[in-house]
Amino acid sequence: MKKSKPNDSLKILKFPEMSDEWLDLIAQCRNGKTHNYDIVEGPMADDTVWNYVNDFLTGRISRKQF
């Protein structure tokens, strides 16, 4: 299988790990805000992580607790 060369015209945002910026983007997207990236790569918010994200979004925990 031949690997295709990445398209340099794509706007790609990569998060190597969960971070404040990652959390901010998740929160913005969950609140309906769009972004200008073609591809966003990073940690997935599985069920366990999503519970913490949801608790943060609803104000049950702080950013520091997250």
N, CA and C of each residue as an Amber inpcrd file, in Angstrom:
protein
   198
   0.8430000  -1.1700000   0.0000000   0.0000000   0.0000000   0.0000000
   0.8930000   1.2390000   0.0000000   0.6040000   2.1550000  -0.8790000
   1.3970000   3.3680000  -1.0020000   0.8500000   4.4430000  -0.0640000
   1.7440000   5.0460000   0.6670000   1.3370000   6.1380000   1.5530000
   1.2440000   7.4150000   0.7390000   0.1760000   8.1330000   0.9300000
   0.0370000   9.3930000   0.2160000   0.7720000  10.4990000   0.9680000
   1.2680000  11.4420000   0.2140000   1.9640000  12.5880000   0.7960000
   0.9240000  13.5550000   1.3540000   1.1430000  14.0800000   2.5690000
   0.1620000  15.0030000   3.1470000  -0.0010000  16.2400000   2.2750000
  -1.1980000  16.7350000   2.2310000  -1.5060000  17.9290000   1.4600000
  -1.1200000  19.1470000   2.2910000  -0.1510000  19.9080000   1.8160000
   0.3330000  21.0720000   2.5630000  -0.7100000  22.1690000   2.6910000
  -1.7850000  22.0960000   1.9190000  -2.7980000  23.1400000   1.9980000
  -3.8060000  22.8850000   3.1160000  -3.7500000  21.7080000   3.7460000
  -4.6710000  21.4150000   4.8400000  -4.2050000  22.0840000   6.1290000
  -5.1490000  22.6200000   6.8570000  -4.8420000  23.2050000   8.1700000
  -5.0640000  22.1090000   9.2100000  -3.9660000  21.6750000   9.8450000
  -4.0090000  20.5670000  10.7900000  -3.5780000  21.0570000  12.1700000
  -4.3580000  20.6790000  13.1710000  -4.0410000  20.9950000  14.5600000
  -3.8110000  19.6780000  15.2850000  -2.6410000  19.5390000  15.9320000
  -2.3060000  18.3030000  16.6280000  -2.0930000  18.5750000  18.1130000
  -2.7240000  17.7530000  18.9280000  -2.5270000  17.7820000  20.3720000
  -1.8330000  16.4790000  20.7640000  -0.5610000  16.5260000  21.1650000
   0.1330000  15.2940000  21.5420000  -0.4050000  14.6940000  22.8430000
  -1.0460000  15.5300000  23.6610000  -1.5980000  15.0510000  24.9330000
  -2.7030000  16.0080000  25.3620000  -3.4340000  15.6080000  26.3820000
  -4.4560000  16.4860000  26.9240000  -3.7760000  17.7110000  27.5070000
  -4.3320000  18.8650000  27.2180000  -3.7550000  20.1240000  27.6830000
  -4.8910000  21.1320000  27.8610000  -4.5540000  22.2960000  28.3810000
  -5.5700000  23.3440000  28.5010000  -6.1330000  23.6980000  27.1250000
  -5.2650000  23.7760000  26.1220000  -5.7140000  24.1110000  24.7700000
  -6.6380000  23.0290000  24.2240000  -6.3070000  21.7620000  24.4740000
  -7.1480000  20.6400000  24.0470000  -8.5200000  20.7450000  24.7060000
  -8.5420000  20.9830000  26.0310000  -9.7950000  21.0980000  26.7620000
 -10.6220000  22.2710000  26.2510000  -9.9630000  23.3970000  25.9710000
 -10.6800000  24.5600000  25.4500000 -11.3390000  24.2480000  24.1090000
 -10.6220000  23.5580000  23.2340000 -11.1980000  23.2200000  21.9290000
 -12.3800000  22.2650000  22.0940000 -12.2440000  21.2570000  22.9560000
 -13.3500000  20.3220000  23.2020000 -14.5610000  21.0930000  23.7220000
 -14.3370000  21.9860000  24.6880000 -15.4360000  22.7580000  25.2690000
 -16.0990000  23.6380000  24.2170000 -15.3070000  24.2960000  23.3940000
 -15.8650000  25.1590000  22.3580000 -16.6940000  24.3620000  21.3540000
 -16.1590000  23.2250000  20.9260000 -16.8830000  22.3980000  19.9500000
 -18.1830000  21.8630000  20.5480000 -18.1460000  21.4350000  21.7970000
 -19.3540000  20.9190000  22.4540000 -20.4070000  22.0000000  22.6370000
 -19.9730000  23.2660000  22.6500000 -20.9120000  24.3790000  22.7790000
 -21.3150000  24.9490000  21.4230000 -20.9520000  24.2460000  20.3400000
 -21.4020000  24.6270000  19.0070000 -20.5010000  25.5640000  18.2350000
 -19.3780000  25.9520000  18.8040000 -18.4560000  26.8380000  18.1020000
 -17.6580000  26.0280000  17.0860000 -17.4410000  26.5940000  15.9180000
 -16.6620000  25.9150000  14.8880000 -15.2180000  26.4090000  14.9250000
 -14.3510000  25.6840000  14.2260000 -12.9490000  26.0780000  14.1150000
 -12.5600000  26.0650000  12.6490000 -11.3740000  26.5420000  12.3520000
 -10.9330000  26.6600000  10.9560000  -9.9460000  25.5810000  10.5360000
  -9.9120000  24.4720000  11.2550000  -8.9820000  23.4020000  10.9130000
  -9.6820000  22.3460000  10.0660000  -8.9170000  21.7780000   9.1270000
  -9.4400000  20.6760000   8.3200000  -9.3760000  19.3680000   9.0920000
  -8.3320000  19.2270000   9.8980000  -8.1100000  18.0060000  10.6740000
  -7.6510000  18.3950000  12.0760000  -8.2200000  17.7550000  13.0740000
  -7.7620000  17.9260000  14.4540000  -7.4120000  16.5420000  14.9740000
  -6.1700000  16.3820000  15.4260000  -5.6990000  15.1190000  15.9720000
  -5.3780000  15.2930000  17.4440000  -5.6880000  14.2870000  18.2330000
  -5.3360000  14.3450000  19.6380000  -6.0080000  13.2550000  20.4190000
  -5.8550000  13.2960000  21.7360000  -6.4610000  12.2860000  22.5880000
  -7.9810000  12.2750000  22.4200000  -8.5320000  11.0820000  22.4190000
  -9.9820000  10.9520000  22.3320000 -10.5910000  11.0500000  23.7180000
 -11.7470000  11.6480000  23.7620000 -12.4810000  11.7340000  25.0240000
 -13.3830000  10.5080000  25.1250000 -12.8300000   9.3830000  25.6460000
 -13.6360000   8.1740000  25.8210000 -14.6420000   8.4060000  26.9540000
 -15.3900000   7.3920000  27.3130000 -16.4460000   7.5510000  28.3210000
 -15.9260000   8.1220000  29.6380000 -14.7920000   7.6180000  30.0910000
 -14.2440000   8.0870000  31.3640000 -13.8110000   9.5420000  31.2550000
 -13.0520000   9.8540000  30.2220000 -12.5840000  11.2230000  30.0330000
 -13.7670000  12.1430000  29.7710000 -14.7350000  11.6780000  28.9850000
 -15.8980000  12.5180000  28.6850000 -16.6380000  12.9080000  29.9600000
 -16.7120000  12.0250000  30.9240000 -17.3730000  12.3680000  32.1880000
 -16.6850000  13.5630000  32.8470000 -15.3560000  13.5750000  32.8260000
 -14.6120000  14.7100000  33.3860000 -14.8280000  15.9690000  32.5520000
 -14.7990000  15.8260000  31.2150000 -15.0440000  16.9770000  30.3390000
 -16.4240000  17.5500000  30.6220000 -17.4150000  16.6800000  30.7070000
 -18.7810000  17.1260000  30.9660000 -18.8810000  17.8120000  32.3370000
 -18.2120000  17.2440000  33.3420000 -18.2080000  17.8720000  34.6660000
 -17.5670000  19.2640000  34.6030000 -16.5110000  19.4080000  33.8020000
 -15.8760000  20.7110000  33.6300000 -16.8220000  21.6780000  32.9210000
 -17.4590000  21.2120000  31.8560000 -18.3570000  22.0750000  31.0810000
 -19.5510000  22.5450000  31.8940000 -20.0180000  21.7050000  32.7980000
 -21.1880000  22.0710000  33.5930000 -20.8090000  22.7660000  34.8990000
 -19.5100000  22.9480000  35.1400000 -19.0600000  23.6720000  36.3180000
 -18.9540000  22.8450000  37.5870000 -19.1070000  21.5220000  37.4710000
 -19.0030000  20.6660000  38.6580000 -17.5660000  20.4920000  39.1330000
 -16.6010000  20.6380000  38.1990000 -15.1840000  20.6010000  38.5780000
 -14.4730000  21.7720000  37.8960000 -13.3700000  22.1810000  38.4630000
 -12.5810000  23.2800000  37.9060000 -11.6050000  22.7480000  36.8630000
 -10.9960000  23.6870000  36.1600000  -9.9540000  23.3060000  35.1830000
  -8.8270000  22.5680000  35.8900000  -8.4540000  23.0440000  37.0810000
  -7.3650000  22.4130000  37.8290000  -7.7470000  20.9860000  38.2260000
  -8.9940000  20.7730000  38.6350000  -9.4400000  19.4200000  39.0020000
  -9.4680000  18.5010000  37.7870000  -9.8120000  19.0550000  36.6290000
  -9.8140000  18.2450000  35.4240000  -8.4300000  17.6930000  35.1670000
